[in-house]
């Protein structure tokens, strides 16, 4: 159903992100005051931009933020479009292990989706942890699935797979 107002579109977007994150955390998702179209993207931030602890023996954390824009389409009504993302999985006391980024605006010359891995390995003059490993677009659902299926995070919901499937559709 098309959103009738920008605020309605933003609330639907926030609700969708909150629903996906509910598989792993009860952390609050905030959109600040970004309810109107703007030349600059607005920010969506989980847990005040702090990493939150995830359930499981590995003591992993998750940090999530996105930037979004709001546009009006004559046929589809008001819509929110993701304009950047920053997803990080880390260790509780050590920091980020995997950081998925896409930031087409900003200071970095790397504008395509990429991954940073925490690795203390030197490759010539560069450290692997500073390399931008290309990924293609990553969805928040991919991060949740990775955490549960590959990194032994315990989901908070039994229906997490169904929820991710529905949200992708």
C-alpha positions as CSV (number, residue, x, y, z in Angstrom):
1,X,0.0,0.0,0.0
2,X,1.5,3.4,-1.0
3,X,2.4,5.8,1.7
4,X,0.2,8.9,1.7
5,X,2.8,11.2,3.5
6,X,6.5,11.3,3.9
7,X,6.1,10.5,7.6
8,X,4.0,7.5,6.8
9,X,6.7,6.2,4.4
10,X,9.5,6.7,7.0
11,X,7.5,5.0,9.8
12,X,6.9,2.0,7.5
13,X,10.7,1.9,6.7
14,X,11.6,2.1,10.4
15,X,9.1,-0.6,11.2
16,X,10.6,-2.9,8.6
17,X,14.1,-2.4,9.9
18,X,12.9,-2.9,13.5
19,X,11.2,-6.1,12.5
20,X,14.3,-7.5,11.0
21,X,16.4,-6.5,14.0
22,X,13.9,-8.1,16.4
23,X,15.3,-11.4,15.3
24,X,18.5,-10.6,17.2
25,X,17.9,-7.6,19.5
26,X,15.4,-5.5,21.3
27,X,17.4,-2.4,20.7
28,X,15.5,0.7,19.6
29,X,15.7,2.0,16.1
30,X,15.5,5.8,15.7
31,X,15.1,8.0,12.6
32,X,15.8,11.2,14.4
33,X,13.8,14.0,12.8
34,X,14.0,12.7,9.3
35,X,10.4,12.7,8.2
36,X,10.5,15.2,5.3
37,X,12.3,15.1,1.9
38,X,15.7,16.7,2.0
39,X,18.7,17.3,-0.2
40,X,20.8,15.4,2.3
41,X,20.0,11.9,3.4
42,X,18.5,11.3,6.9
43,X,20.0,8.8,9.4
44,X,18.4,5.6,10.8
45,X,20.3,4.5,13.8
46,X,20.0,1.4,16.1
47,X,20.7,1.8,19.8
48,X,22.1,5.4,19.6
49,X,24.8,4.1,17.2
50,X,26.3,1.8,19.8
51,X,27.0,-1.8,19.2
52,X,24.6,-4.1,21.0
53,X,25.4,-7.5,22.5
54,X,23.9,-10.6,20.8
55,X,22.9,-13.9,22.4
56,X,25.3,-16.7,22.0
57,X,28.6,-18.1,23.4
58,X,30.7,-16.1,21.0
59,X,29.9,-12.7,22.6
60,X,29.3,-11.0,19.4
61,X,27.9,-7.5,18.9
62,X,26.0,-5.8,16.2
63,X,25.9,-2.1,15.1
64,X,23.5,-0.8,12.4
65,X,22.9,2.5,10.8
66,X,21.6,3.5,7.4
67,X,21.0,6.7,5.5
68,X,17.8,7.2,3.5
69,X,16.1,9.6,1.2
70,X,12.4,10.3,0.8
71,X,10.8,10.7,-2.6
72,X,7.3,11.0,-4.1
73,X,6.3,8.9,-7.1
74,X,3.0,9.7,-8.8
75,X,2.0,6.1,-8.9
76,X,3.6,4.6,-5.8
77,X,3.1,7.5,-3.4
78,X,5.9,8.5,-0.9
79,X,8.8,6.1,-0.7
80,X,12.0,5.7,1.4
81,X,15.2,4.7,-0.4
82,X,18.3,3.4,1.3
83,X,21.2,5.8,0.4
84,X,24.0,4.2,2.5
85,X,24.5,1.5,5.1
86,X,27.0,0.7,7.9
87,X,26.6,-2.8,9.4
88,X,29.2,-4.2,11.8
89,X,29.6,-7.5,13.6
90,X,32.2,-7.4,16.4
91,X,33.5,-9.0,19.5
92,X,32.3,-7.6,22.8
93,X,35.7,-6.5,24.1
94,X,37.7,-6.3,20.9
95,X,35.6,-4.2,18.4
96,X,34.6,-4.8,14.8
97,X,35.4,-8.1,13.0
98,X,33.3,-7.5,9.9
99,X,32.1,-4.1,8.7
100,X,29.9,-3.9,5.6
101,X,29.7,-0.4,4.2
102,X,28.1,1.4,1.3
103,X,28.5,5.1,1.3
104,X,28.3,6.6,-2.2
105,X,28.6,10.1,-0.8
106,X,31.4,11.4,1.4
107,X,35.1,11.7,1.6
108,X,36.1,8.1,0.6
109,X,36.8,7.4,-3.0
110,X,35.3,4.0,-2.6
111,X,31.6,4.3,-3.3
112,X,30.7,0.7,-4.1
113,X,29.5,-1.7,-1.4
114,X,32.4,-3.3,0.4
115,X,33.6,-5.2,3.4
116,X,36.3,-4.4,6.0
117,X,37.7,-7.4,7.9
118,X,39.7,-7.1,11.1
119,X,42.9,-8.7,10.1
120,X,46.4,-7.9,11.3
121,X,48.0,-9.0,8.0
122,X,50.2,-6.7,5.9
123,X,50.0,-6.9,2.1
124,X,52.8,-4.9,0.8
125,X,52.3,-1.4,2.0
126,X,48.7,-2.0,3.1
127,X,47.0,-3.7,6.0
128,X,44.2,-6.1,5.1
129,X,42.0,-4.4,7.7
130,X,42.1,-1.2,5.6
131,X,41.3,-2.9,2.3
132,X,37.8,-2.4,0.8
133,X,36.8,-5.9,-0.3
134,X,34.0,-5.6,-2.9
135,X,30.7,-7.3,-2.0
136,X,27.7,-6.1,-4.0
137,X,24.7,-4.8,-2.2
138,X,24.1,-6.3,1.3
139,X,20.7,-6.3,2.9
140,X,20.1,-6.2,6.7
141,X,18.4,-9.6,6.3
142,X,21.8,-11.0,5.0
143,X,23.5,-9.7,8.2
144,X,20.9,-11.4,10.4
145,X,21.1,-14.6,8.5
146,X,25.0,-14.6,8.6
147,X,24.9,-14.0,12.4
148,X,22.6,-16.9,13.1
149,X,23.7,-19.4,10.4
150,X,27.4,-18.9,10.4
151,X,28.4,-17.1,13.6
152,X,26.3,-19.0,16.2
153,X,24.2,-16.1,17.3
154,X,21.0,-17.3,19.0
155,X,18.0,-15.6,17.5
156,X,15.4,-14.0,19.8
157,X,12.5,-15.3,17.7
158,X,11.7,-18.8,16.6
159,X,10.1,-17.5,13.4
160,X,13.2,-15.5,12.4
161,X,13.7,-17.3,9.1
162,X,10.0,-16.7,8.1
163,X,10.3,-13.1,9.1
164,X,13.4,-12.6,7.0
165,X,11.7,-14.3,4.0
166,X,8.6,-12.1,4.4
167,X,10.6,-8.9,4.7
168,X,12.7,-9.7,1.6
169,X,9.4,-10.1,-0.4
